[in-house]
């Protein structure tokens, strides 16, 4: 079964304490993962409330990367996935074309991408964002057509 927002929402409600992801000896439950996804999605919407705006993601394939991809979806944003191994010039060329309103970066991406700090969300900030926005849910798009990628805990 693919790991989708609907699946995550369902598992968070029915089996919240079960392990969703393991990485480097760290286990994250479905409830914890859903909370982190919601918190980052809310932070993205606070930064730019426009639905379908672009969000850059430049990070290695980690748990935080998964949280970021799901949060971009939950915030109803368009992901601009950047190759963390690319040069600074290559990354800036892609960013110049796509003009994201937010960029999520790990340490390596942070060092390569020079932009206004107000649009950068560093993976190192995730813990603080979860503490700040853990009780919030992303705002759904205005035209949901009966479905939207929102996680309700």
HELIX and SHEET records of a PDB file:
HELIX    1   1 UNK A    5  UNK A   14  1                                  10    
HELIX    2   2 UNK A   30  UNK A   47  1                                  18    
HELIX    3   3 UNK A   63  UNK A   74  1                                  12    
HELIX    4   4 UNK A   88  UNK A   98  1                                  11    
HELIX    5   5 UNK A  107  UNK A  112  1                                   6    
HELIX    6   6 UNK A  117  UNK A  119  5                                   3    
HELIX    7   7 UNK A  123  UNK A  125  5                                   3    
HELIX    8   8 UNK A  126  UNK A  133  1                                   8    
SHEET    1   A 2 UNK A  19  UNK A  23  0                                        
SHEET    2   A 2 UNK A  26  UNK A  29 -1                                        
SHEET    1   B 4 UNK A  78  UNK A  81  0                                        
SHEET    2   B 4 UNK A  54  UNK A  58  1                                        
SHEET    3   B 4 UNK A 102  UNK A 105  1                                        
SHEET    4   B 4 UNK A 120  UNK A 122  1                                        
END                                                                             
